[in-house]
Amino acid sequence: MGIVSRFLIAALTIVVLAPAHGDELHPATANQPVCLDQKERRAEIETGRLVELGTAMRAAKRHTPGIVVRARLCHGHDGLIYVLTVLAHDGKVAQLIVDAVKGTLVGGL
């Protein structure tokens, strides 16, 4: 299977598994972050406390080289986090968590 085929399968998987209503995850899902809607994201970004998304993407790509296919700003256990879905060069999909204030990789889902 070629890289294009893997990319299409991964992209379709992400679309199928994406939440049905906006960017938020279902709050009852155990150990899953609750993501901000567009209005909440804009308000948080305007505070100037968060690193830019590009900084978070570079941190994630240093750990898992590939293409970021989805980015969400969410509430984590210790504050705001970026949840980044990365399609790695080997065709695997990874969800990585980057601290939205520090810009450091803190884990994965």
Contacts in CASP RR format, 6 or more apart in sequence:
PFRMAT RR
TARGET T0000
AUTHOR 0000-0000-0000
METHOD contacts of the structure
MODEL  1
MGIVSRFLIAALTIVVLAPAHGDELHPATANQPVCLDQKERRAEIETGRL
VELGTAMRAAKRHTPGIVVRARLCHGHDGLIYVLTVLAHDGKVAQLIVDA
VKGTLVGGL
3 89 0 8 1.000
3 91 0 8 1.000
6 87 0 8 1.000
6 91 0 8 1.000
7 67 0 8 1.000
7 87 0 8 1.000
7 91 0 8 1.000
10 69 0 8 1.000
10 87 0 8 1.000
10 91 0 8 1.000
10 93 0 8 1.000
11 69 0 8 1.000
11 87 0 8 1.000
13 93 0 8 1.000
14 69 0 8 1.000
14 70 0 8 1.000
14 85 0 8 1.000
14 93 0 8 1.000
18 70 0 8 1.000
19 25 0 8 1.000
19 26 0 8 1.000
22 37 0 8 1.000
23 35 0 8 1.000
23 36 0 8 1.000
23 37 0 8 1.000
23 38 0 8 1.000
23 41 0 8 1.000
23 72 0 8 1.000
24 34 0 8 1.000
24 35 0 8 1.000
24 36 0 8 1.000
24 37 0 8 1.000
25 32 0 8 1.000
25 33 0 8 1.000
25 34 0 8 1.000
25 35 0 8 1.000
25 74 0 8 1.000
26 32 0 8 1.000
27 34 0 8 1.000
32 109 0 8 1.000
33 74 0 8 1.000
33 75 0 8 1.000
33 76 0 8 1.000
33 81 0 8 1.000
33 83 0 8 1.000
33 97 0 8 1.000
34 74 0 8 1.000
34 75 0 8 1.000
34 76 0 8 1.000
35 72 0 8 1.000
35 73 0 8 1.000
35 74 0 8 1.000
35 75 0 8 1.000
35 83 0 8 1.000
36 44 0 8 1.000
36 72 0 8 1.000
36 73 0 8 1.000
36 74 0 8 1.000
36 75 0 8 1.000
41 73 0 8 1.000
44 50 0 8 1.000
44 73 0 8 1.000
44 80 0 8 1.000
44 100 0 8 1.000
45 73 0 8 1.000
49 101 0 8 1.000
50 73 0 8 1.000
50 80 0 8 1.000
50 100 0 8 1.000
50 101 0 8 1.000
51 100 0 8 1.000
51 101 0 8 1.000
51 102 0 8 1.000
51 103 0 8 1.000
53 71 0 8 1.000
53 82 0 8 1.000
55 103 0 8 1.000
56 71 0 8 1.000
56 82 0 8 1.000
56 84 0 8 1.000
56 98 0 8 1.000
56 100 0 8 1.000
56 103 0 8 1.000
57 68 0 8 1.000
57 71 0 8 1.000
57 84 0 8 1.000
59 98 0 8 1.000
59 103 0 8 1.000
59 104 0 8 1.000
59 105 0 8 1.000
60 68 0 8 1.000
60 82 0 8 1.000
60 84 0 8 1.000
60 86 0 8 1.000
60 96 0 8 1.000
60 98 0 8 1.000
60 105 0 8 1.000
61 68 0 8 1.000
61 86 0 8 1.000
62 105 0 8 1.000
63 96 0 8 1.000
63 105 0 8 1.000
64 86 0 8 1.000
64 88 0 8 1.000
64 94 0 8 1.000
64 96 0 8 1.000
65 88 0 8 1.000
65 89 0 8 1.000
66 86 0 8 1.000
66 87 0 8 1.000
66 88 0 8 1.000
66 89 0 8 1.000
67 86 0 8 1.000
67 87 0 8 1.000
68 84 0 8 1.000
68 85 0 8 1.000
68 86 0 8 1.000
69 85 0 8 1.000
69 86 0 8 1.000
69 87 0 8 1.000
69 93 0 8 1.000
70 84 0 8 1.000
70 85 0 8 1.000
71 82 0 8 1.000
71 83 0 8 1.000
71 84 0 8 1.000
71 85 0 8 1.000
72 82 0 8 1.000
72 83 0 8 1.000
72 84 0 8 1.000
73 80 0 8 1.000
73 81 0 8 1.000
73 82 0 8 1.000
73 83 0 8 1.000
73 100 0 8 1.000
74 80 0 8 1.000
74 81 0 8 1.000
74 82 0 8 1.000
74 83 0 8 1.000
75 81 0 8 1.000
78 99 0 8 1.000
79 99 0 8 1.000
79 100 0 8 1.000
79 101 0 8 1.000
80 99 0 8 1.000
80 100 0 8 1.000
80 101 0 8 1.000
81 97 0 8 1.000
81 98 0 8 1.000
81 99 0 8 1.000
81 100 0 8 1.000
81 106 0 8 1.000
82 97 0 8 1.000
82 98 0 8 1.000
82 100 0 8 1.000
83 95 0 8 1.000
83 96 0 8 1.000
83 97 0 8 1.000
83 109 0 8 1.000
84 95 0 8 1.000
84 96 0 8 1.000
84 97 0 8 1.000
84 98 0 8 1.000
85 93 0 8 1.000
85 94 0 8 1.000
85 95 0 8 1.000
86 93 0 8 1.000
86 94 0 8 1.000
86 95 0 8 1.000
86 96 0 8 1.000
87 93 0 8 1.000
88 94 0 8 1.000
94 108 0 8 1.000
95 108 0 8 1.000
95 109 0 8 1.000
96 105 0 8 1.000
96 107 0 8 1.000
96 108 0 8 1.000
96 109 0 8 1.000
97 105 0 8 1.000
97 106 0 8 1.000
97 107 0 8 1.000
97 108 0 8 1.000
97 109 0 8 1.000
98 104 0 8 1.000
98 105 0 8 1.000
98 106 0 8 1.000
99 105 0 8 1.000
99 106 0 8 1.000
END
